[in-house]
Amino acid sequence: MTPQIAGAALLGKEGQTAFSIGLGSDPRFKALIADRAWMLELRERRLMTLNLDRKAYAVMLAPTAEGELLVISHAPGDPLLHFVGSVDFAWDIIQYLLTDPHDAMTIVDHKARLVFISPIHEAFFGLKLGEGNGKPVEQVIENTRLHEVVASGKADVGAIQRMRGADRVVSRVPIKRDGRVLGAIGRVMFKGPQQLEAMSRRIRDLEGELEFYKRETETLRARDYGLEAIIGRSPAVQRLRAQIAKVAALEIPVLIRGESGTGKELVAHALHQLSPRRERSMINVNAAALPPNLVESELFGYEPGAFTGADKKGRKGKFEQAEGGTIFLDEIGDMPLDVQAKLLRVLQDRIVERVGGDRARAVDFRLVSATNQDLQLMVEHGNFRLDLFYRISPIVIELPPLRERLDDIPLLVAKFLQDFAYRHARPVANISPEALAELAERPWPGNIRQLQHEIERALVFSDGIMIGVEDLSEKPRRSQTPPSQQAQPKEPRELKEVVAELQNGQIREAIAACGGNKKKAAANLGISRSFLYKRLAEIETKTS
């Protein structure tokens, strides 16, 4: 007998004992065999527990040609005894697990040799019953890793295994006793072709999404680069780069001024990356997007329980998050006057006081601000504090609009084409000379951001290989002068007035095209809503 078998008994067709060994010869076990009720229960359950001499055993009944075979085995543990003793159909469950056509099983020993393979799996591999037993598992099942699981003792769950041209999800688990690996079990978790195909599609979709977000993340990280992120070779861009290089190392606050879409955030990142604070964080704050009732808590933080809905642990404000680094206040011209006063204190004393708190906290940061508005004009109208204006603008960097650097359009377009191709895993498209010439003729009130949106839109509607003039959006229409007035000489006007008139015309046309939806119109123009509302207010003032 093996160490696991404690005894056996062979019963004839009439129930008499024809042969017995070990505990099968014990008088107490023979008395159980003679008990009709006990034998009826054993025949029904096929697997039962037996307690002798304070030891627990498992008794299995197997029908034979001569009668019935009863095998008494040492139970490996309490869970199995509990399972066998509690479940009347334990034998049927084991039988189902071994033959389940939708969850095939493969078992190997401690030498990674096949000792059992489900009938459905044997048929799948073209094997006869028991034909693979004793062979190294890797010689029978392609791409298996059961031998590696036996060697390492570590489970491998939810892996993809390709077998006979089909992908399957499998789990491989080592079986141990007293820390020693006895073998391993491999199970096919999903076998049905419909389940597998649905799962494969889901995996492909998830992998595609993951790849897209990885590219998107890397693209966003590229925004942290220095001067190389500012594209162009025009004299205006070269002057801009020189200014950034000179100013970046200084601790003096910088105000970046430029129209919407000119790349103010890129300049702020370049200033941070070229500064001694580059190893610390740069915190971006869009003042125009801050909810009015949460401006203070966002900028200065709040203590636990400061207001309804506040985090129980409190929260650091943007200035505390920028400790040792740079804080970038974009659209600072849209900041309310009362917050401007509190911001002035932070800039003067370098301390913040959280909402609901009474303790001042020292902060160390470098300030970079940006606006597309005329802050000096706002100061004159009482909409911006003069003392704050002087605090944020010791150094002012003016960004050129795209119309003043049209020679940079080919380089910018090439960059946008590369970025789009990388994010969406497509080949890099080209653009025809005629399309580039057309782009150079447009006014670009939304500047670089509008150009980027135009290129991305053209890529969507093109063949993905070449952008032609026909792929570009309709050229903005300009107001026509009546023929009766064309011959009349015009009074010379300032360039600023001409540009403003052109922008106002573009804004009217965009709003009309969007059915009065200002949010959509601002997006199409590549400008912020705050700038759009400002221009609309100016238009209404002039027409009233």
C-alpha positions as CSV (number, residue, x, y, z in Angstrom):
1,M,0.0,0.0,0.0
2,T,1.1,3.6,-0.6
3,P,1.5,5.9,2.4
4,Q,-1.8,7.6,1.5
5,I,-3.8,4.3,1.5
6,A,-4.7,2.9,4.9
7,G,-6.6,-0.1,3.7
8,A,-8.9,-1.6,1.1
9,A,-11.6,-4.2,0.8
10,L,-13.1,-5.9,-2.3
11,L,-16.7,-7.0,-2.0
12,G,-18.4,-9.6,-4.2
13,K,-21.7,-9.1,-5.9
14,E,-23.5,-10.6,-2.9
15,G,-21.8,-8.2,-0.6
16,Q,-19.3,-10.7,0.9
17,T,-15.7,-9.7,1.5
18,A,-13.6,-11.4,-1.1
19,F,-10.3,-9.6,-0.2
20,S,-9.2,-7.1,2.4
21,I,-5.9,-5.5,3.5
22,G,-4.9,-2.9,6.2
23,L,-7.8,-1.2,7.9
24,G,-10.0,-3.1,5.4
25,S,-9.4,-6.2,7.6
26,D,-10.2,-4.4,10.9
27,P,-13.2,-6.0,12.6
28,R,-14.8,-2.6,13.2
29,F,-14.6,-1.8,9.5
30,K,-16.0,-5.2,8.6
31,A,-18.9,-4.5,11.0
32,L,-19.7,-1.3,9.0
33,I,-19.6,-3.3,5.8
34,A,-22.2,-5.7,7.3
35,D,-24.4,-2.7,8.3
36,R,-26.9,-2.4,5.4
37,A,-27.8,1.2,6.2
38,W,-24.2,2.3,6.2
39,M,-23.5,0.6,2.9
40,L,-26.6,2.1,1.3
41,E,-25.4,5.6,2.3
42,L,-21.9,4.9,1.0
43,R,-23.2,3.7,-2.3
44,E,-25.3,6.8,-2.6
45,R,-22.5,9.2,-1.6
46,R,-19.5,7.3,-3.0
47,L,-17.3,9.2,-0.6
48,M,-17.6,9.3,3.2
49,T,-15.6,9.9,6.3
50,L,-14.5,7.3,8.9
51,N,-13.2,7.8,12.4
52,L,-11.1,5.0,14.0
53,D,-8.8,5.3,17.0
54,R,-9.3,9.1,17.0
55,K,-8.1,9.4,13.5
56,A,-10.1,10.5,10.5
57,Y,-10.1,8.7,7.2
58,A,-11.8,9.0,3.8
59,V,-13.7,6.0,2.4
60,M,-14.3,5.8,-1.4
61,L,-16.5,3.2,-3.1
62,A,-15.9,2.3,-6.7
63,P,-18.0,-0.2,-8.6
64,T,-16.0,-3.0,-10.3
65,A,-16.9,-5.9,-12.6
66,E,-16.6,-8.3,-9.7
67,G,-18.5,-6.2,-7.2
68,E,-17.3,-3.1,-5.3
69,L,-14.0,-1.8,-4.2
70,L,-13.7,0.2,-0.9
71,V,-10.5,2.3,-0.4
72,I,-9.6,3.8,2.9
73,S,-7.2,6.7,2.7
74,H,-5.5,9.0,5.2
75,A,-7.3,12.4,5.0
76,P,-4.9,15.2,4.1
77,G,-6.6,17.9,6.2
78,D,-9.7,19.1,8.0
79,P,-11.2,21.1,5.0
80,L,-11.5,17.9,2.9
81,L,-13.0,15.9,5.8
82,H,-15.5,18.7,6.4
83,F,-16.3,18.8,2.7
84,V,-16.8,15.1,2.4
85,G,-18.7,14.9,5.7
86,S,-21.0,17.9,4.9
87,V,-21.8,17.4,1.2
88,D,-23.7,14.3,0.3
89,F,-22.8,14.7,-3.4
90,A,-19.1,15.4,-2.8
91,W,-18.2,12.6,-5.2
92,D,-20.3,14.1,-7.9
93,I,-18.7,17.5,-7.5
94,I,-15.2,16.0,-7.8
95,Q,-16.4,14.1,-10.9
96,Y,-17.7,17.3,-12.4
97,L,-14.5,19.3,-11.7
98,L,-12.5,16.5,-13.4
99,T,-14.7,16.3,-16.5
100,D,-16.1,19.8,-16.9
101,P,-16.0,20.6,-20.7
102,H,-15.8,24.4,-20.0
103,D,-13.1,24.3,-17.4
104,A,-10.4,21.8,-18.4
105,M,-7.8,20.6,-15.9
106,T,-4.2,19.5,-16.2
107,I,-2.2,18.1,-13.3
108,V,1.5,17.5,-13.1
109,D,3.7,16.0,-10.4
110,H,6.8,17.5,-8.7
111,K,8.9,16.7,-11.8
112,A,6.4,18.5,-14.1
113,R,5.2,15.2,-15.6
114,L,1.6,14.8,-16.7
115,V,-0.4,12.7,-14.3
116,F,-3.9,13.7,-15.3
117,I,-5.5,15.7,-18.1
118,S,-9.3,16.2,-18.5
119,P,-11.0,14.1,-21.2
120,I,-12.1,17.3,-23.0
121,H,-8.5,18.5,-23.1
122,E,-7.2,15.1,-24.2
123,A,-9.6,15.2,-27.2
124,F,-8.5,18.8,-27.9
125,F,-4.9,17.7,-28.2
126,G,-5.8,14.5,-30.1
127,L,-4.7,12.2,-27.2
128,K,-6.2,8.9,-26.2
129,L,-7.2,8.3,-22.6
130,G,-4.1,8.5,-20.4
131,E,-1.8,8.7,-23.4
132,G,0.1,11.8,-22.1
133,N,0.6,10.5,-18.6
134,G,4.2,10.4,-17.5
135,K,5.5,12.7,-20.2
136,P,7.0,16.2,-19.5
137,V,4.1,18.6,-19.8
138,E,5.9,20.9,-22.2
139,Q,6.1,18.1,-24.7
140,V,2.4,17.6,-24.7
141,I,0.9,21.1,-24.2
142,E,2.3,24.0,-26.3
143,N,3.2,27.2,-24.6
144,T,2.6,25.8,-21.1
145,R,4.3,27.2,-18.1
146,L,3.3,24.5,-15.6
147,H,6.9,23.3,-15.4
148,E,8.0,26.8,-14.4
149,V,5.3,27.0,-11.8
150,V,6.5,23.7,-10.3
151,A,10.1,25.0,-10.3
152,S,9.3,28.4,-8.8
153,G,6.4,27.5,-6.5
154,K,4.6,30.7,-7.6
155,A,1.1,30.8,-9.0
156,D,0.4,32.3,-12.5
157,V,-3.2,33.4,-12.6
158,G,-5.1,35.0,-15.6
159,A,-2.4,34.4,-18.2
160,I,-3.0,34.2,-21.9
161,Q,-1.9,30.9,-23.5
162,R,-2.0,30.2,-27.2
163,M,-2.9,26.5,-27.9
164,R,-3.5,25.2,-31.4
165,G,-4.1,28.6,-32.8
166,A,-6.5,29.8,-30.1
167,D,-5.9,32.2,-27.2
168,R,-7.1,31.0,-23.8
169,V,-7.0,32.4,-20.3
170,V,-5.5,30.0,-17.9
171,S,-4.5,29.8,-14.2
172,R,-1.6,27.7,-13.0
173,V,-1.3,27.0,-9.2
174,P,1.4,25.0,-7.4
175,I,0.1,22.4,-4.9
176,K,2.2,22.3,-1.7
177,R,2.4,20.2,1.5
178,D,4.5,21.4,4.4
179,G,6.2,23.9,2.2
180,R,7.1,21.3,-0.4
181,V,5.8,21.5,-4.0
182,L,3.9,18.3,-4.8
183,G,2.9,19.3,-8.3
184,A,0.7,21.9,-10.0
185,I,-2.8,22.3,-11.5
186,G,-3.5,24.2,-14.7
187,R,-7.1,25.2,-15.5
188,V,-8.6,26.9,-18.6
189,M,-10.7,29.6,-17.1
190,F,-12.7,30.4,-20.3
191,K,-13.1,28.0,-23.1
192,G,-16.3,29.0,-25.0
193,P,-15.3,30.8,-28.3
194,Q,-17.9,33.5,-27.7
195,Q,-16.6,34.2,-24.2
196,L,-13.1,34.2,-25.4
197,E,-13.7,36.5,-28.4
198,A,-15.6,39.0,-26.2
199,M,-12.8,38.9,-23.6
200,S,-10.2,39.3,-26.3
201,R,-12.0,42.3,-27.8
202,R,-12.1,43.8,-24.3
203,I,-8.4,43.2,-23.8
204,R,-7.6,44.7,-27.1
205,D,-9.7,47.8,-26.3
206,L,-8.1,48.2,-22.9
207,E,-4.6,47.8,-24.4
208,G,-5.5,50.4,-27.0
209,E,-6.8,52.8,-24.4
210,L,-3.7,52.2,-22.3
211,E,-1.4,52.9,-25.2
212,F,-3.3,56.1,-26.1
213,Y,-3.1,57.4,-22.5
214,K,0.6,56.5,-22.3
215,R,1.2,58.6,-25.5
216,E,-1.1,61.4,-24.1
217,T,0.9,61.4,-20.8
218,E,4.2,61.6,-22.6
219,T,2.8,64.4,-24.8
220,L,1.8,66.3,-21.7
221,R,5.2,65.7,-20.1
222,A,6.7,67.3,-23.2
223,R,5.0,70.5,-22.1
224,D,7.5,70.6,-19.2
225,Y,10.4,71.0,-21.6
226,G,12.4,74.2,-22.0
227,L,13.1,76.4,-24.9
228,E,12.8,73.6,-27.5
229,A,9.0,73.5,-26.8
230,I,8.7,77.0,-28.3
231,I,8.6,76.3,-32.0
232,G,9.7,78.8,-34.6
233,R,12.7,80.5,-36.2
234,S,11.2,83.9,-36.8
235,P,12.9,87.0,-35.3
236,A,10.0,87.4,-32.9
237,V,10.5,83.9,-31.5
238,Q,14.3,84.2,-31.3
239,R,13.8,87.4,-29.3
240,L,11.4,85.6,-27.0
241,R,13.8,82.7,-26.4
242,A,16.6,85.2,-25.6
243,Q,14.3,86.9,-23.0
244,I,13.4,83.6,-21.4
245,A,17.0,82.5,-21.1
246,K,17.9,85.8,-19.4
247,V,15.0,85.9,-17.0
248,A,14.6,82.3,-16.0
249,A,17.5,82.2,-13.5
250,L,16.2,85.2,-11.6
251,E,13.8,85.1,-8.6
252,I,11.9,88.1,-9.9
253,P,8.1,87.7,-10.6
254,V,7.4,87.6,-14.4
255,L,4.2,88.6,-16.1
256,I,3.6,86.9,-19.5
257,R,1.3,89.0,-21.7
258,G,-0.2,87.9,-25.0
259,E,-3.4,87.1,-26.8
260,S,-5.3,84.0,-26.2
261,G,-3.6,80.9,-27.8
262,T,-0.1,82.4,-28.1
263,G,1.5,79.9,-25.8
264,K,1.8,81.6,-22.5
265,E,1.8,78.3,-20.6
266,L,4.7,77.0,-22.6
267,V,6.7,80.1,-21.7
268,A,5.9,79.6,-18.1
269,H,7.1,76.0,-18.2
270,A,10.3,77.1,-20.0
271,L,10.9,79.7,-17.2
272,H,10.5,77.0,-14.6
273,Q,12.6,74.4,-16.4
274,L,15.5,76.8,-16.8
275,S,15.3,78.1,-13.2
276,P,17.1,76.7,-10.1
277,R,13.6,75.5,-9.0
278,R,13.3,73.0,-11.8
279,E,13.5,70.0,-9.4
280,R,10.4,71.1,-7.5
281,S,6.8,71.3,-8.7
282,M,5.2,73.9,-11.0
283,I,1.6,74.5,-9.9
284,N,-0.8,75.8,-12.5
285,V,-3.8,77.9,-11.5
286,N,-6.3,79.1,-14.0
287,A,-7.8,82.1,-12.2
288,A,-10.6,82.3,-14.8
289,A,-11.7,78.8,-14.1
290,L,-11.8,79.0,-10.3
291,P,-15.3,79.0,-8.8
292,P,-15.9,82.4,-7.1
293,N,-16.9,80.8,-3.8
294,L,-13.9,78.5,-3.8
295,V,-11.1,80.9,-4.9
296,E,-9.7,81.4,-1.4
297,S,-9.8,77.7,-0.4
298,E,-8.2,76.7,-3.7
299,L,-5.4,79.2,-3.4
300,F,-4.7,79.3,0.3
301,G,-6.1,75.9,1.5
302,Y,-8.5,75.2,4.4
303,E,-8.5,73.6,7.8
304,P,-10.6,70.6,8.7
305,G,-14.3,71.4,9.0
306,A,-13.8,74.9,7.6
307,F,-17.0,74.7,5.7
308,T,-19.7,72.2,4.7
309,G,-18.3,69.6,2.4
310,A,-14.7,70.3,3.4
311,D,-12.2,67.4,3.5
312,K,-12.0,66.2,7.1
313,K,-8.2,66.3,7.0
314,G,-8.1,69.8,5.5
315,R,-6.2,70.6,2.3
316,K,-3.2,72.5,1.2
317,G,-3.8,75.4,-1.1
318,K,-2.0,76.0,-4.4
319,F,0.7,78.2,-2.8
320,E,1.6,75.6,-0.3
321,Q,1.7,73.0,-3.0
322,A,4.2,75.2,-4.9
323,E,6.6,75.2,-1.9
324,G,10.1,75.5,-3.3
325,G,8.9,75.6,-6.8
326,T,6.9,77.8,-9.1
327,I,3.3,78.9,-9.1
328,F,1.8,79.9,-12.4
329,L,-1.3,82.2,-12.2
330,D,-2.9,82.1,-15.6
331,E,-5.6,84.6,-16.6
332,I,-4.8,86.7,-13.5
333,G,-6.8,89.6,-14.8
334,D,-10.0,87.6,-14.1
335,M,-9.3,87.4,-10.4
336,P,-11.9,89.2,-8.2
337,L,-10.7,92.4,-6.4
338,D,-11.2,90.9,-2.9
339,V,-9.0,88.0,-3.7
340,Q,-6.5,90.3,-5.3
341,A,-6.1,92.0,-1.9
342,K,-5.3,88.7,-0.2
343,L,-3.0,87.6,-3.0
344,L,-1.1,90.9,-2.5
345,R,-0.5,89.9,1.2
346,V,0.9,86.5,0.1
347,L,3.3,88.2,-2.4
348,Q,4.4,90.8,0.2
349,D,4.9,88.6,3.3
350,R,5.3,85.2,1.7
351,I,2.8,83.7,4.2
352,V,-0.6,82.1,3.7
353,E,-3.5,81.6,6.1
354,R,-5.8,78.7,5.4
355,V,-9.6,79.2,5.4
356,G,-10.9,78.5,8.8
357,G,-7.4,78.7,10.3
358,D,-5.6,81.2,12.6
359,R,-2.0,80.2,11.9
360,A,0.2,81.8,9.3
361,R,2.3,79.5,7.2
362,A,5.5,80.6,5.5
363,V,5.8,79.6,1.8
364,D,8.7,79.9,-0.7
365,F,7.7,80.1,-4.3
366,R,8.5,81.9,-7.6
367,L,5.6,83.7,-9.2
368,V,4.8,83.6,-12.9
369,S,1.6,85.2,-14.1
370,A,-0.1,85.5,-17.4
371,T,-2.9,87.5,-19.0
372,N,-4.5,88.3,-22.3
373,Q,-5.9,91.5,-21.0
374,D,-4.5,95.1,-20.7
375,L,-4.0,95.2,-17.0
376,Q,-2.9,98.9,-17.1
377,L,-6.3,99.7,-18.6
378,M,-8.0,97.6,-16.0
379,V,-6.1,99.5,-13.3
380,E,-7.4,102.8,-14.7
381,H,-11.0,101.5,-14.7
382,G,-10.6,100.2,-11.1
383,N,-10.8,96.5,-12.1
384,F,-7.3,95.6,-11.0
385,R,-5.2,96.8,-8.1
386,L,-2.3,99.0,-8.9
387,D,-0.2,97.7,-6.1
388,L,-0.8,94.1,-7.2
389,F,0.0,95.1,-10.8
390,Y,3.5,96.4,-9.7
391,R,4.1,93.2,-7.6
392,I,3.5,90.8,-10.5
393,S,5.1,92.7,-13.3
394,P,8.7,93.8,-12.6
395,I,9.5,91.8,-15.8
396,V,7.0,91.6,-18.6
397,I,7.4,89.2,-21.5
398,E,5.3,90.0,-24.5
399,L,4.3,87.1,-26.7
400,P,3.9,87.8,-30.4
401,P,0.6,86.8,-32.0
402,L,0.7,84.3,-34.9
403,R,0.0,87.0,-37.5
404,E,3.4,88.6,-36.6
405,R,5.2,85.3,-37.1
406,L,3.6,83.7,-40.2
407,D,7.0,82.3,-41.3
408,D,6.7,79.9,-38.3
409,I,3.5,78.2,-39.6
410,P,5.3,75.4,-41.5
411,L,7.3,74.4,-38.4
412,L,4.2,74.6,-36.1
413,V,2.1,72.5,-38.6
414,A,4.9,69.9,-38.8
415,K,4.9,69.7,-34.9
416,F,1.1,69.3,-34.8
417,L,1.2,66.6,-37.4
418,Q,3.8,64.6,-35.5
419,D,2.0,65.0,-32.1
420,F,-1.3,63.9,-33.6
421,A,0.3,60.9,-35.3
422,Y,2.0,59.9,-32.0
423,R,-1.1,60.2,-29.8
424,H,-3.3,58.2,-32.2
425,A,-0.7,55.7,-33.4
426,R,-1.0,56.8,-37.0
427,P,1.6,57.5,-39.7
428,V,2.7,61.1,-39.9
429,A,0.6,62.9,-42.5
430,N,2.0,65.6,-44.9
431,I,0.5,68.9,-46.0
432,S,0.6,70.4,-49.5
433,P,2.4,73.6,-50.3
434,E,-0.9,75.1,-51.4
435,A,-2.5,74.3,-48.0
436,L,0.4,75.9,-46.2
437,A,0.1,79.0,-48.4
438,E,-3.6,79.2,-47.6
439,L,-2.9,79.0,-43.9
440,A,-0.4,81.8,-44.2
441,E,-3.2,84.0,-45.6
442,R,-5.6,83.7,-42.7
443,P,-5.9,86.2,-39.8
444,W,-5.7,83.6,-36.9
445,P,-7.4,85.6,-34.1
446,G,-7.1,82.4,-31.9
447,N,-3.3,82.3,-32.7
448,I,-1.4,79.0,-32.3
449,R,-4.2,77.2,-30.5
450,Q,-6.6,77.9,-33.4
451,L,-3.9,76.7,-35.9
452,Q,-3.6,73.5,-34.0
453,H,-7.3,72.9,-34.0
454,E,-7.4,73.6,-37.7
455,I,-4.7,71.0,-38.4
456,E,-6.4,68.4,-36.2
457,R,-9.7,69.1,-37.9
458,A,-8.2,68.8,-41.3
459,L,-6.5,65.5,-40.4
460,V,-9.9,64.0,-39.4
461,F,-11.5,64.9,-42.7
462,S,-8.5,64.1,-44.9
463,D,-7.3,60.8,-46.2
464,G,-4.7,60.7,-43.4
465,I,-1.8,60.9,-45.8
466,M,-1.9,64.4,-47.3
467,I,-3.8,67.6,-46.2
468,G,-4.9,69.6,-49.1
469,V,-6.6,73.0,-49.4
470,E,-9.9,71.2,-49.8
471,D,-9.4,69.6,-46.3
472,L,-9.2,73.0,-44.6
473,S,-12.2,74.7,-43.1
474,E,-13.9,77.4,-45.1
475,K,-11.8,80.6,-45.2
476,P,-13.3,83.2,-42.9
477,R,-15.3,85.8,-44.8
478,R,-14.4,89.4,-44.7
479,S,-17.0,92.2,-44.8
480,Q,-17.4,93.6,-48.3
481,T,-17.2,97.3,-49.0
482,P,-20.0,98.6,-51.3
483,P,-18.7,99.5,-54.7
484,S,-20.0,103.1,-54.3
485,Q,-17.6,103.5,-51.4
486,Q,-14.6,101.7,-52.7
487,A,-13.2,104.8,-54.6
488,Q,-13.5,107.1,-51.6
489,P,-10.3,107.7,-49.8
490,K,-10.2,106.4,-46.3
491,E,-8.8,108.0,-43.2
492,P,-5.7,106.3,-42.0
493,R,-6.4,104.2,-38.9
494,E,-4.2,102.7,-36.2
495,L,-3.3,99.0,-36.7
496,K,-4.7,98.2,-33.3
497,E,-8.1,99.5,-34.4
498,V,-8.0,97.5,-37.7
499,V,-7.1,94.3,-35.9
500,A,-9.9,94.8,-33.3
501,E,-12.4,95.4,-36.1
502,L,-11.3,92.2,-37.8
503,Q,-11.5,90.2,-34.6
504,N,-15.0,91.6,-33.8
505,G,-16.2,90.5,-37.3
506,Q,-14.8,87.0,-36.7
507,I,-16.5,86.8,-33.3
508,R,-19.9,87.8,-34.8
509,E,-19.6,85.3,-37.6
510,A,-18.6,82.5,-35.2
511,I,-21.5,83.1,-32.8
512,A,-23.9,83.2,-35.7
513,A,-22.5,80.0,-37.1
514,C,-22.9,78.3,-33.7
515,G,-26.5,79.4,-33.3
516,G,-25.7,81.9,-30.5
517,N,-23.8,79.3,-28.5
518,K,-20.9,81.4,-27.1
519,K,-19.1,78.5,-25.5
520,K,-19.0,76.7,-28.8
521,A,-18.0,79.8,-30.7
522,A,-15.1,80.5,-28.3
523,A,-13.9,76.9,-28.8
524,N,-14.1,77.2,-32.6
525,L,-12.1,80.5,-32.5
526,G,-9.6,79.0,-30.1
527,I,-10.1,81.7,-27.4
528,S,-11.2,81.6,-23.8
529,R,-14.8,82.5,-22.9
530,S,-13.6,85.3,-20.7
531,F,-11.9,86.9,-23.6
532,L,-15.0,86.4,-25.8
533,Y,-17.2,88.0,-23.2
534,K,-14.8,90.9,-22.9
535,R,-14.8,91.6,-26.7
536,L,-18.6,91.3,-26.8
537,A,-18.9,93.9,-24.1
538,E,-16.6,96.2,-26.1
539,I,-18.7,95.6,-29.2
540,E,-21.9,96.4,-27.3
541,T,-20.3,99.6,-25.9
542,K,-19.3,100.8,-29.3
543,T,-22.7,100.1,-30.9
544,S,-24.8,101.6,-28.0
